Amino acid sequence: MSLPLTVRAPLVVLASAACCTVALPDLGWWPLAFVAWTPLLTLLPDLTRRGAFLAGWGLGTLAHLGIFPWIVHTATAMSDFSTPAAIGVLVLFAILHGVAWGLVALGIRTLSPRGSAGAVAVAAAVTVTAEFLAPQLFPWHLGSAFWRVPILLQGADVTGMAGATFVAVSVSAALAGILRDGARSGRIRLAGPLLALLLLALWVGYGGVRLFQVRQEAAGAPTVRLALIQPDITAQEKRIRDHGFRVSLVERLFSITRGADLAGVDAIVWPEGAFPYTFLHGSEDLMAERKRPVASLSRTVIDEVRRLGRPLILGSITRDSDGRGHNSAVHIGADGSIQARYDKRWLLAFGEYLPLSDRFPSLKGRVSGVGDLSPGKRPVAFELGAARAAASICYEAIQSDFTRKAVIASGADLIINLTNDGWFGDYGAPAQHLMIQVPRAIELRTSLVRVTQTGITAVVGPTGEFLAETSLHERRAVVLDVPRMAPSSLYAAIGPVFAWMCVGGVVLAAGIAWRRYRIGKKSRATTTG
C-alpha cells in the first residue's frame, strides 16, 4: 500500500537531499551521486507544477543546509556574528540557493517528454543548465562527488564538469523510470535505461583510455621542483594583533622552510595571507616607512630570501600608490628583487568586499571581517626556472572558465593556487574547496599546485590524481617535482561548449513543450466548439 502523497513527498525530498549531502566531503560516499535525484524524479509526475517547484526548492534548501554548515563557523570566526545570527545566515543562504533547484524540478516536470529516453536526456540537461547558469557563491556540481575517482572525471577534458553531472543525473533519471514503470504496470520501458547505460559506458571507457594516455604523457613531461610550506597558522592566531606574535608567525614559516631539502628547488611557495601585514615591497615604500615595524618585517623577509638563495612566492595584502588594497601573490627572486605580483581578480563576496559598497560607501566597514579590497586587472604567470606558473588565489580556482582563460592568456604550463581555509573550520569546507579545484587539472591537462595555511595542501597531476597531500593542521614542507604541461585538451580550446549545448537542448525542449501545449489547447477548443 503506497503512502499518501502528503507523507511521501517530504520523505522523498529528504532522501534526495541526504544523498546529495553525504556524496560530498567529508563523508564522500560518491556512488550516491548516481542516485541522488532518483527519489525526487520518481515523485515529480505525481505533483502539480507548483508542487514540483516546492519539492525541488525544499530539496535544494535541505541539501545546502547539509553541505554548508561550516558557514556558521565562518560567520562567527570571521565576522563575530552571534551563533543565532550565523545560523540565520546559513538558512538564508540555503533558501536562496534552493530556488535554482526548485526551477530544476519545475523544468523537468514541465519539459519531460513521454518517451523514457527523452525524459532521461531532459532531466540531465536541465540540471546541467541550472548548475551552469544559476548564480552560486560556492559553485559546485553533482559530478564533483567523483573528485577522488579519476576514471569518472577524465571526460572533463572535453565537457568540463558538466559532463560528469550529465552522466550522474542520467543514471538517476533512468533508475527513477524503472521504479515508476515497475510500480505502475510491471513493464519497464528500456529506452531510458539503455541510454543511461550507454552514456555511463562511454564515460567510463573514455576515462580509462585517457587516464592511461595522460599518465604516459605526464611521466615524460619536464618538471619544476617546488617546496610547499604549510605553517598551520589558524584563524585565531591571525586575529592576534601583537607585533611580536606576528613576527613569530613569519619565523614559523621560515623555520619550516629551512628544515626542508631545498637542493634544486626552483621556488618556495607560502600560502595566501602568509605575511601578516601589508607587504611593503617597493624601495620607496621601505624608505618612507622605515621606522614602522611592518617595513622592518618586510625587509627581514627579503633579506632571508637572499640568504636562502631560492625564489619565494608569498601571499599578502599589498597596496598601490593610490591606497587601493589587493589580495596578492608576490614573487621574490633569489636575489631579493620583486619579480612579479599577481592581484586576485575574482574577489569573494562578503569576505574580501561587501557587495554594493562601491555604490553605497557608507556600507564599508559595517560588517566585521569583511574587507574592502580591489580586484586585479590581468592574469600573471610566475617564471620559475623553465616553468610558467599561472597564479591564482583561493576561490579563483573553483571558477572553471575563468581559470582556463587565465592559464591560456598567461602562457602557463601549471597552476599555483594560494589558499587560506583557516576561517572555514575543519569540517566540510577544506575538502569541499579542494574537491571543486581538482577538475581544473583534468580540464586543462596541467598540474594544480595548492598551498594552504592549515590544510589541505595538495598537488594534483594532469590526470587528476594526487601526487601529494597533507592533513589538516600539519606543519609541514612538501618538496616535489611537479610535471608541467601546457593546456592541450579540447576543453582548453573550446571552453564550456557542452554546457551551452545543454542550455540549447533545454530551450529546444521548452519550445517543443510550448508547441505541444498550443496544439492541445487548440484541439480542446475545437472539440468544445
Buried (B, 14 or more C-beta within 10 A) or exposed (E): EEEEEEEBBEEBBBBBBBBBBBBBBEEBEBEBBBBBBBBBBBBBBBBEEEBBBBBBBBBBBBBBBBBBBBBBBBBBBBBEBEEEEBBBBBBEBBBBBBBBBBBBBBBBBBBBBEBBBBBBBBBBBBBBBBBBBBEBBBBBBBBBBBBBBBBBBBBBBBBBBBBBBBBBBBBBBBBBBBBBBEEEEEEBBBBBBBBBBEBBEEBBEBBEEBBEEBBEBBEEBEBBBBBBBBBBBBBEBBEEEEBEEBBBBBEBBBBBBEEBEBEEBBBBBBBBBBBBBBBBBEEEBBEEBEEEEBBBBBBBBBEBBBEBEBBBBBBBBBBEEEEEBBBBBBBBBBEBEBBBBBBBBBBBEBBBBBEEBEEEEEBBEEBEBBBBBBBBEEBBBBBBBEBBBBBBBBBBBBBBBBBBBBBBEBEBBBBBBBBBBBBBBBBBBBBBBBBBBBBBBBBBBBBBBBBBBBBBBBBBBBBBBBBBBBEBBBBBBBBBBBBBBBBBBBBBEEBBBBBBBBBEBBEEBBEBBEEEEEEEEEEEEEEEE
